[in-house]
Amino acid sequence: MIFEQFYLECLSQASYLIGDETTKRAVVIDPRRDIAPYLDAADSHDLSIDWVLETHFHADFVSGHLELASATGAKIGISSVANPEYNFIPLEDKEVIDLGVVQLQVLHTPGHTPESACFVVTDRATGSTPWAVFTGDTLFIGDVGRPDLLVSVGQTAEDLAASLYHSIHKVIMDLPDETKVFPGHGAGSSCGKKLSTATSSTIGEQRLTNYAVRAADLETFVRIILKDQTPPPQYFSHDASLNKQIRPLFEDRISLNPVQLEDIHSPNIVILDTREPEVFSAGHIKGSINIGLSGRYAEFAGSVLDPSSSIVLVAEPGDEQEARMRLARIGFDHVQGYIANPYDVIANEATPVAASSRITCVHLHDLINDQEPLSIIDVRNPSEHEIGAIPSAIFAPLKDIHSHAKSFPKDKTLVVYCASGYRSSIASSLLKLQGFDDVSELIGGFPAWEICKPLNPKPL
């Protein structure tokens, strides 16, 4: 058997290639949209990709099933419960996909979504015991998939959670302890709440260590799974819809066109600056939004931008294609081009340029002690805020910044902070675009504030 795992750290997303060495036939499970890695892997092993298997309709990324099927002629296989627009092979519960010596059995495992399925792989060259199960978003390492994402389309979280309980305890946990577990996501994904950084495990290990698997009964399972689920990023519903549709294919070999700043006349175009926050703060095109390419760029773009936005990129020279591709992975396809030679453009006297205000924790303490008119904005996640926060700070998670901004005072200095400066730069640029002129970012975020605690400021 030939096996490769492809893991995207920036989306905490895993996909897989499984091939039969005797027949040279292969399947790919849950591919991303830029399919070159799968084609290259198949070519290196002299494999033919016959199947593209989807564990469910993904919400956190746009799958590459259409791209891969178009490039290889592979069949798309999804649970028979699904009903997408495109041609697919409906896979029944317990159905077997036979590659030769390697076989995959389909298990219907509803719960995260109604059509969720897992794929159990057996390599008959080594015996009849299942070698691995590919669990998608049904079972993670240390967690299970959240069952509350489809509430807006008529599915109750409680009903899906009950289905998930059955799928975990009566289907997946029936597999042998030694069966490997390969999930669809790892730590950082919004598809669960306690995902491990590990990208594989075993059924036996999950039986002993996974808090959801260890739930004593259905009632306990439903309660602990639904507790403390945070609202998903706003792009999730967009991606879930796209993954059911016939949509344009992503062509990663098509080059982006350079765009002249003077040719941008529409106020609806978003200038997205993907440089590091420190670089952006020193000077940027006025009105641009900063989301650094080095972080969870696509996820944050999907959380604060509209999927229909027309985007012009500002990037470090040579990074334009990467910035476009990572947006395409979440279905943000309206990238019009990029600003060529951005540093020359920013240095041009005719270019409207702005710089970001960034202050130290010492400066912030002085502002508080001097009782300056000030509002401090915490844009971290709820779990971070609960551990500790700057006294009197307004809690406004980044993904909700647009709605919270309506209540922010415009007659005070706003000081925005996160855990490092990455998210505060995003928030600051968005607030300035919404008409807040006096916005500063706290250098070093909350950890820097903690270091400065001995200064002991007066409360606001």
One Martini backbone bead per residue (centre of mass of N, CA, C, O) as a GRO file, in nm:
protein
  460
    1MET     BB    1   0.098   0.035   0.019
    2ILE     BB    2   0.008   0.373  -0.044
    3PHE     BB    3   0.092   0.667   0.168
    4GLU     BB    4  -0.043   1.009   0.212
    5GLN     BB    5  -0.003   1.310   0.391
    6PHE     BB    6  -0.176   1.632   0.383
    7TYR     BB    7  -0.071   1.933   0.557
    8LEU     BB    8  -0.236   2.238   0.659
    9GLU     BB    9  -0.154   2.472   0.882
   10CYS     BB   10  -0.334   2.728   0.796
   11LEU     BB   11  -0.607   2.511   0.825
   12SER     BB   12  -0.586   2.237   0.965
   13GLN     BB   13  -0.559   2.035   0.701
   14ALA     BB   14  -0.648   1.706   0.582
   15SER     BB   15  -0.510   1.481   0.337
   16TYR     BB   16  -0.534   1.187   0.106
   17LEU     BB   17  -0.331   0.908  -0.015
   18ILE     BB   18  -0.433   0.589  -0.168
   19GLY     BB   19  -0.250   0.297  -0.276
   20ASP     BB   20  -0.198   0.034  -0.512
   21GLU     BB   21   0.078  -0.153  -0.599
   22THR     BB   22  -0.055  -0.357  -0.807
   23THR     BB   23  -0.273  -0.159  -0.972
   24LYS     BB   24  -0.227   0.163  -0.946
   25ARG     BB   25  -0.454   0.254  -0.760
   26ALA     BB   26  -0.639   0.556  -0.642
   27VAL     BB   27  -0.707   0.774  -0.365
   28VAL     BB   28  -0.870   1.081  -0.259
   29ILE     BB   29  -0.904   1.264   0.050
   30ASP     BB   30  -0.999   1.572   0.089
   31PRO     BB   31  -0.918   1.789  -0.114
   32ARG     BB   32  -0.770   2.048  -0.220
   33ARG     BB   33  -0.760   2.295  -0.472
   34ASP     BB   34  -0.454   2.253  -0.488
   35ILE     BB   35  -0.351   1.961  -0.677
   36ALA     BB   36  -0.044   1.911  -0.729
   37PRO     BB   37   0.041   1.715  -0.493
   38TYR     BB   38  -0.127   1.469  -0.603
   39LEU     BB   39  -0.009   1.449  -0.885
   40ASP     BB   40   0.285   1.414  -0.795
   41ALA     BB   41   0.245   1.161  -0.621
   42ALA     BB   42   0.125   0.980  -0.839
   43ASP     BB   43   0.366   1.003  -1.033
   44SER     BB   44   0.590   0.891  -0.836
   45HIS     BB   45   0.403   0.604  -0.813
   46ASP     BB   46   0.238   0.530  -1.066
   47LEU     BB   47  -0.059   0.654  -1.042
   48SER     BB   48  -0.417   0.623  -1.047
   49ILE     BB   49  -0.681   0.842  -1.007
   50ASP     BB   50  -1.011   0.713  -0.942
   51TRP     BB   51  -1.073   0.866  -0.663
   52VAL     BB   52  -1.292   1.105  -0.494
   53LEU     BB   53  -1.325   1.153  -0.144
   54GLU     BB   54  -1.595   1.256   0.068
   55THR     BB   55  -1.688   1.306   0.402
   56HIS     BB   56  -1.809   1.600   0.329
   57PHE     BB   57  -1.940   1.916   0.358
   58HIS     BB   58  -1.741   2.164   0.371
   59ALA     BB   59  -1.679   2.481   0.563
   60ASP     BB   60  -1.347   2.565   0.579
   61PHE     BB   61  -1.329   2.461   0.274
   62VAL     BB   62  -1.251   2.413  -0.061
   63SER     BB   63  -1.275   2.161  -0.250
   64GLY     BB   64  -1.089   1.952  -0.507
   65HIS     BB   65  -1.285   1.755  -0.664
   66LEU     BB   66  -1.325   1.899  -0.940
   67GLU     BB   67  -1.030   1.936  -1.017
   68LEU     BB   68  -0.943   1.633  -0.997
   69ALA     BB   69  -1.154   1.514  -1.191
   70SER     BB   70  -1.068   1.685  -1.437
   71ALA     BB   71  -0.758   1.591  -1.442
   72THR     BB   72  -0.827   1.247  -1.415
   73GLY     BB   73  -1.133   1.117  -1.418
   74ALA     BB   74  -1.245   1.089  -1.154
   75LYS     BB   75  -1.444   0.980  -0.911
   76ILE     BB   76  -1.711   1.096  -0.709
   77GLY     BB   77  -1.743   1.028  -0.354
   78ILE     BB   78  -2.051   1.008  -0.165
   79SER     BB   79  -2.285   0.998   0.027
   80SER     BB   80  -2.619   0.902  -0.029
   81VAL     BB   81  -2.732   1.154   0.135
   82ALA     BB   82  -2.637   1.324  -0.077
   83ASN     BB   83  -2.706   1.640  -0.305
   84PRO     BB   84  -2.546   1.743  -0.544
   85GLU     BB   85  -2.500   1.896  -0.857
   86TYR     BB   86  -2.294   1.702  -0.928
   87ASN     BB   87  -2.134   1.437  -1.030
   88PHE     BB   88  -2.190   1.120  -0.852
   89ILE     BB   89  -2.119   0.862  -0.617
   90PRO     BB   90  -2.324   0.686  -0.425
   91LEU     BB   91  -2.253   0.587  -0.091
   92GLU     BB   92  -2.302   0.318   0.088
   93ASP     BB   93  -2.339   0.153   0.357
   94LYS     BB   94  -2.065  -0.076   0.354
   95GLU     BB   95  -1.929  -0.013   0.114
   96VAL     BB   96  -1.691  -0.122  -0.140
   97ILE     BB   97  -1.364  -0.021  -0.236
   98ASP     BB   98  -1.172  -0.168  -0.500
   99LEU     BB   99  -0.814  -0.170  -0.571
  100GLY     BB  100  -0.742  -0.477  -0.464
  101VAL     BB  101  -0.569  -0.517  -0.196
  102VAL     BB  102  -0.709  -0.255  -0.147
  103GLN     BB  103  -0.963  -0.142   0.088
  104LEU     BB  104  -1.280   0.044   0.111
  105GLN     BB  105  -1.500   0.134   0.367
  106VAL     BB  106  -1.817   0.253   0.417
  107LEU     BB  107  -1.924   0.495   0.672
  108HIS     BB  108  -2.198   0.606   0.822
  109THR     BB  109  -2.152   0.938   1.015
  110PRO     BB  110  -2.357   1.113   1.149
  111GLY     BB  111  -2.349   1.480   1.293
  112HIS     BB  112  -2.184   1.701   1.178
  113THR     BB  113  -2.333   1.578   0.933
  114PRO     BB  114  -2.556   1.394   0.755
  115GLU     BB  115  -2.320   1.297   0.524
  116SER     BB  116  -2.124   1.169   0.694
  117ALA     BB  117  -1.805   0.993   0.642
  118CYS     BB  118  -1.613   0.697   0.650
  119PHE     BB  119  -1.282   0.530   0.589
  120VAL     BB  120  -1.192   0.193   0.566
  121VAL     BB  121  -0.868   0.047   0.568
  122THR     BB  122  -0.746  -0.246   0.386
  123ASP     BB  123  -0.452  -0.456   0.388
  124ARG     BB  124  -0.436  -0.778   0.262
  125ALA     BB  125  -0.120  -0.820   0.283
  126THR     BB  126  -0.152  -0.797   0.628
  127GLY     BB  127  -0.464  -0.853   0.643
  128SER     BB  128  -0.802  -0.804   0.796
  129THR     BB  129  -0.726  -0.569   0.956
  130PRO     BB  130  -0.782  -0.258   1.005
  131TRP     BB  131  -0.563  -0.001   0.950
  132ALA     BB  132  -0.773   0.247   0.885
  133VAL     BB  133  -0.941   0.565   0.963
  134PHE     BB  134  -1.127   0.815   0.787
  135THR     BB  135  -1.299   1.084   0.969
  136GLY     BB  136  -1.279   1.368   0.926
  137ASP     BB  137  -1.536   1.540   1.131
  138THR     BB  138  -1.613   1.319   1.344
  139LEU     BB  139  -1.307   1.238   1.432
  140PHE     BB  140  -1.073   1.346   1.646
  141ILE     BB  141  -0.795   1.441   1.817
  142GLY     BB  142  -0.966   1.486   2.122
  143ASP     BB  143  -1.234   1.491   1.938
  144VAL     BB  144  -1.526   1.626   1.781
  145GLY     BB  145  -1.752   1.724   1.578
  146ARG     BB  146  -1.949   1.976   1.527
  147PRO     BB  147  -2.329   1.997   1.541
  148ASP     BB  148  -2.397   2.338   1.485
  149LEU     BB  149  -2.372   2.436   1.169
  150LEU     BB  150  -2.696   2.361   1.068
  151VAL     BB  151  -2.913   2.539   1.210
  152SER     BB  152  -2.978   2.749   0.968
  153VAL     BB  153  -3.097   2.472   0.789
  154GLY     BB  154  -3.290   2.291   1.008
  155GLN     BB  155  -3.082   2.181   1.210
  156THR     BB  156  -3.035   2.037   1.507
  157ALA     BB  157  -2.794   2.004   1.740
  158GLU     BB  158  -2.918   1.771   1.907
  159ASP     BB  159  -2.968   1.570   1.676
  160LEU     BB  160  -2.677   1.558   1.572
  161ALA     BB  161  -2.548   1.473   1.840
  162ALA     BB  162  -2.695   1.203   1.855
  163SER     BB  163  -2.576   1.092   1.592
  164LEU     BB  164  -2.281   1.116   1.681
  165TYR     BB  165  -2.291   0.920   1.913
  166HIS     BB  166  -2.350   0.673   1.738
  167SER     BB  167  -2.106   0.696   1.545
  168ILE     BB  168  -1.894   0.664   1.766
  169HIS     BB  169  -2.005   0.418   1.959
  170LYS     BB  170  -2.138   0.217   1.713
  171VAL     BB  171  -1.900   0.240   1.488
  172ILE     BB  172  -1.601   0.335   1.535
  173MET     BB  173  -1.564   0.174   1.822
  174ASP     BB  174  -1.575  -0.114   1.667
  175LEU     BB  175  -1.297  -0.091   1.616
  176PRO     BB  176  -0.991  -0.163   1.651
  177ASP     BB  177  -0.743  -0.040   1.849
  178GLU     BB  178  -0.512  -0.049   1.612
  179THR     BB  179  -0.656   0.147   1.453
  180LYS     BB  180  -0.610   0.407   1.269
  181VAL     BB  181  -0.630   0.773   1.292
  182PHE     BB  182  -0.755   1.002   1.031
  183PRO     BB  183  -0.816   1.327   1.016
  184GLY     BB  184  -0.926   1.650   0.892
  185HIS     BB  185  -0.807   1.778   1.168
  186GLY     BB  186  -0.651   2.018   1.376
  187ALA     BB  187  -0.525   2.241   1.551
  188GLY     BB  188  -0.731   2.548   1.496
  189SER     BB  189  -0.991   2.448   1.429
  190SER     BB  190  -1.352   2.531   1.404
  191CYS     BB  191  -1.472   2.216   1.409
  192GLY     BB  192  -1.366   2.243   1.706
  193LYS     BB  193  -1.225   2.266   2.062
  194LYS     BB  194  -0.997   2.000   2.130
  195LEU     BB  195  -0.765   1.977   1.940
  196SER     BB  196  -0.495   1.824   1.840
  197THR     BB  197  -0.167   1.832   1.711
  198ALA     BB  198  -0.219   1.572   1.617
  199THR     BB  199  -0.253   1.360   1.299
  200SER     BB  200  -0.267   1.093   1.478
  201SER     BB  201  -0.394   0.762   1.579
  202THR     BB  202  -0.607   0.553   1.778
  203ILE     BB  203  -0.870   0.391   1.893
  204GLY     BB  204  -0.754   0.324   2.174
  205GLU     BB  205  -0.662   0.610   2.249
  206GLN     BB  206  -0.943   0.746   2.220
  207ARG     BB  207  -1.091   0.573   2.429
  208LEU     BB  208  -0.902   0.694   2.672
  209THR     BB  209  -0.872   1.035   2.591
  210ASN     BB  210  -1.145   1.115   2.474
  211TYR     BB  211  -1.394   1.299   2.607
  212ALA     BB  212  -1.630   1.209   2.415
  213VAL     BB  213  -1.585   0.902   2.420
  214ARG     BB  214  -1.611   0.898   2.750
  215ALA     BB  215  -1.893   0.934   2.755
  216ALA     BB  216  -2.145   0.772   2.931
  217ASP     BB  217  -2.381   0.920   2.762
  218LEU     BB  218  -2.594   1.084   2.568
  219GLU     BB  219  -2.650   1.329   2.749
  220THR     BB  220  -2.356   1.397   2.808
  221PHE     BB  221  -2.257   1.430   2.522
  222VAL     BB  222  -2.441   1.661   2.430
  223ARG     BB  223  -2.358   1.863   2.648
  224ILE     BB  224  -2.041   1.874   2.598
  225ILE     BB  225  -2.049   1.941   2.291
  226LEU     BB  226  -2.231   2.215   2.310
  227LYS     BB  227  -2.036   2.335   2.494
  228ASP     BB  228  -1.860   2.621   2.409
  229GLN     BB  229  -1.944   2.704   2.129
  230THR     BB  230  -1.833   2.894   1.885
  231PRO     BB  231  -1.870   3.097   1.649
  232PRO     BB  232  -1.835   3.078   1.331
  233PRO     BB  233  -1.709   3.168   1.065
  234GLN     BB  234  -1.864   3.342   0.804
  235TYR     BB  235  -1.757   3.144   0.559
  236PHE     BB  236  -1.885   2.862   0.605
  237SER     BB  237  -2.152   2.882   0.440
  238HIS     BB  238  -2.015   2.937   0.171
  239ASP     BB  239  -1.851   2.669   0.150
  240ALA     BB  240  -2.079   2.465   0.184
  241SER     BB  241  -2.219   2.553  -0.078
  242LEU     BB  242  -1.986   2.516  -0.283
  243ASN     BB  243  -1.956   2.196  -0.221
  244LYS     BB  244  -2.248   2.151  -0.389
  245GLN     BB  245  -2.145   2.287  -0.644
  246ILE     BB  246  -2.118   2.424  -0.952
  247ARG     BB  247  -1.794   2.550  -1.026
  248PRO     BB  248  -1.526   2.708  -1.069
  249LEU     BB  249  -1.210   2.646  -1.148
  250PHE     BB  250  -0.894   2.618  -1.023
  251GLU     BB  251  -0.601   2.800  -1.154
  252ASP     BB  252  -0.268   2.793  -1.047
  253ARG     BB  253  -0.118   2.881  -1.335
  254ILE     BB  254  -0.244   3.151  -1.327
  255SER     BB  255  -0.166   3.469  -1.362
  256LEU     BB  256  -0.138   3.763  -1.227
  257ASN     BB  257  -0.231   4.094  -1.252
  258PRO     BB  258  -0.131   4.399  -1.274
  259VAL     BB  259  -0.210   4.698  -1.077
  260GLN     BB  260  -0.302   5.021  -1.091
  261LEU     BB  261  -0.385   5.248  -0.864
  262GLU     BB  262  -0.523   5.460  -1.068
  263ASP     BB  263  -0.738   5.222  -1.164
  264ILE     BB  264  -0.879   5.247  -0.884
  265HIS     BB  265  -1.233   5.341  -0.845
  266SER     BB  266  -1.370   5.146  -0.669
  267PRO     BB  267  -1.506   5.125  -0.341
  268ASN     BB  268  -1.537   4.791  -0.350
  269ILE     BB  269  -1.239   4.764  -0.333
  270VAL     BB  270  -1.000   4.554  -0.186
  271ILE     BB  271  -0.707   4.627  -0.010
  272LEU     BB  272  -0.477   4.360   0.042
  273ASP     BB  273  -0.237   4.338   0.295
  274THR     BB  274   0.018   4.068   0.336
  275ARG     BB  275   0.199   4.184   0.526
  276GLU     BB  276   0.355   4.248   0.789
  277PRO     BB  277   0.266   4.442   1.050
  278GLU     BB  278   0.534   4.601   1.076
  279VAL     BB  279   0.538   4.687   0.778
  280PHE     BB  280   0.259   4.813   0.751
  281SER     BB  281   0.296   5.036   0.976
  282ALA     BB  282   0.517   5.208   0.821
  283GLY     BB  283   0.355   5.166   0.532
  284HIS     BB  284   0.049   5.236   0.344
  285ILE     BB  285  -0.224   5.213   0.177
  286LYS     BB  286  -0.486   5.387   0.202
  287GLY     BB  287  -0.745   5.162   0.311
  288SER     BB  288  -0.607   4.915   0.391
  289ILE     BB  289  -0.583   4.564   0.464
  290ASN     BB  290  -0.442   4.364   0.725
  291ILE     BB  291  -0.320   4.026   0.629
  292GLY     BB  292  -0.100   3.808   0.711
  293LEU     BB  293   0.055   3.541   0.547
  294SER     BB  294   0.187   3.386   0.803
  295GLY     BB  295  -0.079   3.321   0.900
  296ARG     BB  296  -0.433   3.277   0.921
  297TYR     BB  297  -0.524   3.422   0.654
  298ALA     BB  298  -0.782   3.291   0.533
  299GLU     BB  299  -0.953   3.279   0.791
  300PHE     BB  300  -0.953   3.590   0.842
  301ALA     BB  301  -1.063   3.677   0.574
  302GLY     BB  302  -1.332   3.510   0.611
  303SER     BB  303  -1.416   3.676   0.881
  304VAL     BB  304  -1.400   4.000   0.747
  305LEU     BB  305  -1.486   3.925   0.459
  306ASP     BB  306  -1.643   3.925   0.165
  307PRO     BB  307  -1.681   3.686  -0.082
  308SER     BB  308  -1.754   3.923  -0.310
  309SER     BB  309  -1.499   4.058  -0.306
  310SER     BB  310  -1.285   4.281  -0.454
  311ILE     BB  311  -0.934   4.207  -0.500
  312VAL     BB  312  -0.628   4.371  -0.408
  313LEU     BB  313  -0.291   4.303  -0.388
  314VAL     BB  314  -0.044   4.317  -0.126
  315ALA     BB  315   0.298   4.208  -0.163
  316GLU     BB  316   0.554   4.041  -0.151
  317PRO     BB  317   0.766   3.978  -0.374
  318GLY     BB  318   0.631   3.657  -0.489
  319ASP     BB  319   0.341   3.630  -0.307
  320GLU     BB  320   0.083   3.651  -0.484
  321GLN     BB  321   0.001   3.354  -0.547
  322GLU     BB  322  -0.028   3.261  -0.256
  323ALA     BB  323  -0.249   3.463  -0.177
  324ARG     BB  324  -0.454   3.363  -0.383
  325MET     BB  325  -0.465   3.059  -0.314
  326ARG     BB  326  -0.559   3.089  -0.013
  327LEU     BB  327  -0.830   3.215  -0.095
  328ALA     BB  328  -0.933   2.982  -0.278
  329ARG     BB  329  -0.960   2.769  -0.043
  330ILE     BB  330  -1.230   2.963   0.051
  331GLY     BB  331  -1.371   3.101  -0.216
  332PHE     BB  332  -1.188   3.360  -0.294
  333ASP     BB  333  -1.205   3.466  -0.644
  334HIS     BB  334  -1.194   3.805  -0.651
  335VAL     BB  335  -0.904   3.852  -0.789
  336GLN     BB  336  -0.773   4.118  -0.985
  337GLY     BB  337  -0.482   4.161  -0.841
  338TYR     BB  338  -0.169   4.348  -0.824
  339ILE     BB  339   0.079   4.540  -0.675
  340ALA     BB  340   0.339   4.654  -0.822
  341ASN     BB  341   0.591   4.761  -0.659
  342PRO     BB  342   0.499   4.860  -0.360
  343TYR     BB  343   0.739   5.036  -0.252
  344ASP     BB  344   0.729   5.243  -0.481
  345VAL     BB  345   0.436   5.328  -0.443
  346ILE     BB  346   0.461   5.423  -0.143
  347ALA     BB  347   0.701   5.633  -0.216
  348ASN     BB  348   0.508   5.789  -0.369
  349GLU     BB  349   0.378   6.107  -0.351
  350ALA     BB  350   0.090   6.029  -0.490
  351THR     BB  351   0.044   5.836  -0.260
  352PRO     BB  352  -0.180   5.731  -0.033
  353VAL     BB  353  -0.050   5.737   0.298
  354ALA     BB  354  -0.007   5.522   0.587
  355ALA     BB  355   0.022   5.480   0.943
  356SER     BB  356   0.070   5.303   1.230
  357SER     BB  357  -0.025   5.295   1.560
  358ARG     BB  358   0.225   5.208   1.812
  359ILE     BB  359   0.225   5.084   2.146
  360THR     BB  360   0.328   5.050   2.455
  361CYS     BB  361   0.273   4.949   2.773
  362VAL     BB  362   0.383   5.206   2.901
  363HIS     BB  363   0.206   5.402   2.745
  364LEU     BB  364  -0.062   5.286   2.838
  365HIS     BB  365  -0.023   5.339   3.137
  366ASP     BB  366  -0.004   5.646   3.107
  367LEU     BB  367  -0.285   5.693   2.987
  368ILE     BB  368  -0.438   5.580   3.229
  369ASN     BB  369  -0.311   5.761   3.457
  370ASP     BB  370  -0.401   6.031   3.286
  371GLN     BB  371  -0.700   5.997   3.192
  372GLU     BB  372  -0.749   5.930   2.911
  373PRO     BB  373  -0.946   5.907   2.640
  374LEU     BB  374  -1.035   5.557   2.650
  375SER     BB  375  -1.034   5.248   2.446
  376ILE     BB  376  -1.016   4.903   2.503
  377ILE     BB  377  -0.947   4.633   2.267
  378ASP     BB  378  -1.040   4.288   2.262
  379VAL     BB  379  -0.959   4.042   1.985
  380ARG     BB  380  -0.986   3.782   2.109
  381ASN     BB  381  -1.067   3.495   2.229
  382PRO     BB  382  -1.255   3.369   2.478
  383SER     BB  383  -1.033   3.182   2.605
  384GLU     BB  384  -0.830   3.416   2.643
  385HIS     BB  385  -1.003   3.618   2.806
  386GLU     BB  386  -1.058   3.429   3.057
  387ILE     BB  387  -0.758   3.425   3.162
  388GLY     BB  388  -0.710   3.736   3.060
  389ALA     BB  389  -0.721   4.103   3.107
  390ILE     BB  390  -0.764   4.419   3.058
  391PRO     BB  391  -0.884   4.649   3.234
  392SER     BB  392  -1.187   4.758   3.080
  393ALA     BB  393  -1.206   4.594   2.841
  394ILE     BB  394  -1.331   4.538   2.526
  395PHE     BB  395  -1.500   4.265   2.404
  396ALA     BB  396  -1.391   4.186   2.048
  397PRO     BB  397  -1.386   3.968   1.838
  398LEU     BB  398  -1.266   3.973   1.530
  399LYS     BB  399  -1.514   3.831   1.380
  400ASP     BB  400  -1.702   4.078   1.537
  401ILE     BB  401  -1.605   4.374   1.471
  402HIS     BB  402  -1.832   4.502   1.304
  403SER     BB  403  -2.058   4.495   1.523
  404HIS     BB  404  -1.898   4.635   1.758
  405ALA     BB  405  -1.819   4.913   1.622
  406LYS     BB  406  -2.096   5.060   1.663
  407SER     BB  407  -2.013   5.110   1.990
  408PHE     BB  408  -1.778   5.276   1.941
  409PRO     BB  409  -1.600   5.545   2.017
  410LYS     BB  410  -1.502   5.854   1.835
  411ASP     BB  411  -1.384   6.037   2.099
  412LYS     BB  412  -1.163   5.810   2.126
  413THR     BB  413  -0.907   5.623   2.199
  414LEU     BB  414  -0.798   5.331   2.037
  415VAL     BB  415  -0.694   5.018   2.185
  416VAL     BB  416  -0.549   4.736   2.036
  417TYR     BB  417  -0.559   4.379   2.123
  418CYS     BB  418  -0.378   4.072   2.158
  419ALA     BB  419  -0.112   3.827   2.152
  420SER     BB  420   0.097   3.991   1.920
  421GLY     BB  421  -0.037   4.179   1.646
  422TYR     BB  422  -0.196   4.047   1.416
  423ARG     BB  423  -0.503   4.106   1.487
  424SER     BB  424  -0.474   4.412   1.555
  425SER     BB  425  -0.405   4.494   1.263
  426ILE     BB  426  -0.667   4.414   1.139
  427ALA     BB  427  -0.856   4.579   1.320
  428SER     BB  428  -0.733   4.857   1.272
  429SER     BB  429  -0.781   4.868   0.963
  430LEU     BB  430  -1.091   4.835   0.982
  431LEU     BB  431  -1.154   5.084   1.161
  432LYS     BB  432  -1.040   5.298   0.970
  433LEU     BB  433  -1.241   5.226   0.739
  434GLN     BB  434  -1.490   5.310   0.953
  435GLY     BB  435  -1.375   5.607   1.082
  436PHE     BB  436  -1.131   5.553   1.275
  437ASP     BB  437  -0.862   5.763   1.354
  438ASP     BB  438  -0.792   5.676   1.669
  439VAL     BB  439  -0.561   5.416   1.636
  440SER     BB  440  -0.410   5.160   1.835
  441GLU     BB  441  -0.140   4.935   1.903
  442LEU     BB  442  -0.027   4.672   2.100
  443ILE     BB  443   0.275   4.585   2.167
  444GLY     BB  444   0.264   4.235   2.226
  445GLY     BB  445   0.018   4.251   2.379
  446PHE     BB  446  -0.077   4.083   2.656
  447PRO     BB  447   0.210   3.987   2.739
  448ALA     BB  448   0.318   4.277   2.773
  449TRP     BB  449   0.124   4.363   2.994
  450GLU     BB  450   0.215   4.155   3.206
  451ILE     BB  451   0.503   4.274   3.233
  452CYS     BB  452   0.376   4.570   3.324
  453LYS     BB  453   0.217   4.536   3.599
  454PRO     BB  454   0.398   4.696   3.814
  455LEU     BB  455   0.277   4.981   3.733
  456ASN     BB  456  -0.011   5.004   3.829
  457PRO     BB  457  -0.277   5.122   3.720
  458LYS     BB  458  -0.539   5.297   3.682
  459PRO     BB  459  -0.852   5.265   3.641
  460LEU     BB  460  -1.095   5.355   3.402
   0.00000   0.00000   0.00000
